[in-house]
Amino acid sequence: MFHLFIFLLRSIARRLLPAAFLLPAAVAAEPVPEYALKAAFVYNFALFTEWPSDTAYEGGTLNICVNPGSVLRQSLAGLGERAVKGRRIAVRNLAALDALNTCHVLFVDGGDRERWVQIKKGLGGAAVLTISDDEEIGHDGSIIALSMDNKRVVFDVDTRAARQARLAISSKLLRLARMVQ
């Protein structure tokens, strides 16, 4: 567990450290913004997830879908230069629910609460890693639920929802979860 935590911290630091040298010293001392940190968590969740062998990757990309109005959209867009298991990340706007079949990772937040039931129905057991930043959605079928606890990002994992989506979540990631159901 400690080694994965160190790995996650190093992974985040590798991405943020080069930018820190470009900032004045007073600004560099500021804590990492919440949304940038959560985007880094989303990236690491994808790294520690295995999709079924029959998963389609159009253009060789791993698609992270997000509501265009999400507060995390801009931070997630920064992941477009990264890769997961040899597949370049593409961040896609999920404005219409008919595009759910192109998603590998789906990030939902409070802005998606009213359409969450439709989203779940549209997924229908598809191999999509659902990550929520909304407590209500997190308790209603999202695979990973992000939240803040004393200025720290924490997460819970619903292994039943992961099995229904035919996804394998690494035991290393599960050990770091606040709660595993």
C-alpha positions in Angstrom: 0.0 0.0 0.0 2.8 2.4 0.9 4.6 1.7 -2.3 1.5 2.5 -4.4 1.0 5.7 -2.5 4.6 6.7 -3.2 4.2 5.7 -6.8 1.0 7.9 -7.1 2.8 10.8 -5.4 5.9 10.4 -7.7 3.6 10.2 -10.7 1.8 13.4 -9.8 5.1 15.1 -8.9 6.7 14.1 -12.3 3.8 15.9 -14.1 3.8 19.0 -11.9 7.5 19.4 -11.1 8.5 20.8 -14.6 5.8 23.5 -14.3 6.9 24.4 -10.8 10.2 25.7 -12.2 8.3 28.2 -14.4 6.5 29.7 -11.5 7.8 32.4 -9.1 8.9 31.0 -5.7 5.9 32.4 -3.8 3.4 30.8 -6.2 5.3 27.5 -6.3 4.7 27.1 -2.6 1.0 27.1 -3.2 -0.7 23.7 -2.8 -1.8 21.8 -6.0 -5.2 23.0 -7.1 -8.0 20.5 -6.3 -9.0 20.0 -9.9 -5.5 19.3 -11.1 -5.0 16.8 -8.3 -8.3 15.1 -9.1 -7.4 14.9 -12.8 -4.1 13.2 -11.8 -6.2 10.7 -9.8 -8.4 10.0 -12.8 -5.2 9.3 -14.9 -3.8 6.9 -12.2 -7.2 5.1 -11.9 -6.9 4.4 -15.7 -3.4 3.2 -15.2 -4.5 0.7 -12.6 -7.5 -0.6 -14.5 -7.6 -3.5 -17.0 -10.3 -3.5 -19.7 -11.5 -6.7 -21.4 -9.5 -8.0 -24.3 -12.4 -7.3 -26.7 -12.4 -3.6 -25.9 -12.3 -1.4 -29.1 -9.8 1.5 -29.2 -10.7 3.6 -32.2 -7.5 5.3 -33.5 -5.6 3.6 -30.7 -6.9 6.1 -28.1 -8.2 5.6 -24.6 -11.2 8.0 -24.4 -12.0 9.9 -21.2 -15.5 11.4 -21.5 -16.6 14.3 -19.5 -19.6 16.7 -19.5 -18.4 19.9 -21.3 -19.7 22.0 -18.4 -17.8 20.0 -15.8 -15.4 22.0 -13.5 -12.8 19.3 -14.1 -13.0 19.5 -17.9 -10.0 21.8 -18.3 -7.8 19.8 -15.9 -8.7 16.6 -17.6 -7.9 18.1 -21.0 -4.3 18.4 -19.8 -4.1 14.6 -19.8 -4.3 14.6 -23.6 -0.5 14.4 -23.8 -0.4 11.3 -21.7 -0.8 7.6 -22.5 -2.2 4.6 -20.7 -0.9 1.2 -21.6 0.4 2.4 -24.9 -2.8 4.2 -25.8 -2.9 8.0 -26.2 -5.5 9.6 -24.0 -8.2 11.6 -25.8 -10.6 13.7 -23.7 -14.0 13.8 -25.3 -17.0 16.0 -24.5 -20.0 13.9 -23.5 -22.8 16.3 -24.5 -25.1 13.6 -26.0 -25.6 10.2 -24.3 -25.5 8.4 -27.6 -21.7 8.8 -27.5 -21.3 6.6 -24.4 -20.1 3.6 -26.4 -16.9 5.6 -27.3 -15.9 6.1 -23.7 -13.4 4.0 -21.8 -13.4 6.3 -18.7 -16.4 8.4 -17.9 -16.1 11.3 -15.4 -19.4 12.5 -13.9 -20.1 15.2 -11.3 -23.0 17.1 -9.9 -23.8 18.6 -13.3 -24.7 15.0 -14.4 -26.9 14.2 -11.5 -30.2 14.6 -13.3 -29.2 12.4 -16.2 -27.2 9.8 -14.2 -30.1 7.3 -14.4 -30.1 7.7 -18.2 -26.3 7.4 -18.3 -26.3 4.1 -16.3 -29.0 2.7 -18.5 -27.0 3.8 -21.6 -23.9 2.1 -20.3 -25.7 -1.2 -19.9 -22.8 -3.1 -18.5 -20.3 -1.6 -21.1 -16.6 -1.8 -20.1 -16.5 1.9 -18.9 -14.7 3.0 -15.8 -17.1 5.4 -14.2 -15.6 8.0 -11.8 -17.8 10.3 -9.9 -17.1 13.6 -8.1 -20.6 13.7 -6.7 -21.6 12.0 -3.5 -25.1 11.0 -4.7 -23.8 9.5 -8.0 -20.9 7.9 -6.1 -23.4 5.9 -3.9 -25.6 5.0 -6.9 -23.4 2.7 -9.2 -20.3 4.7 -10.0 -17.2 2.5 -9.9 -15.0 5.0 -8.2 -16.3 7.9 -6.1 -13.9 10.8 -5.4 -14.4 13.2 -2.5 -12.5 15.6 -0.3 -11.7 14.7 3.3 -9.8 17.3 5.4 -8.4 18.9 2.2 -7.3 15.5 0.9 -8.6 13.7 -2.1 -10.0 10.3 -1.1 -11.8 7.7 -3.1 -14.1 4.7 -2.6 -14.4 1.7 -5.0 -17.5 -0.3 -5.8 -16.1 -3.7 -7.0 -19.5 -5.0 -7.8 -20.0 -2.1 -10.3 -16.5 -2.9 -11.7 -17.4 -6.5 -12.2 -20.6 -5.6 -14.0 -18.5 -3.4 -16.3 -16.1 -6.3 -16.8 -13.2 -4.2 -15.5 -10.4 -5.4 -13.2 -9.2 -2.9 -10.7 -5.6 -3.5 -9.5 -5.4 -4.7 -5.9 -2.7 -2.0 -5.4 -5.3 0.7 -6.1 -7.9 -1.1 -3.9 -5.5 -1.0 -1.0 -5.4 2.8 -1.2 -9.1 3.3 -1.3 -10.8 4.7 1.7 -13.6 2.1 1.3 -14.0 -0.9 -1.0 -17.5 -2.4 -1.4 
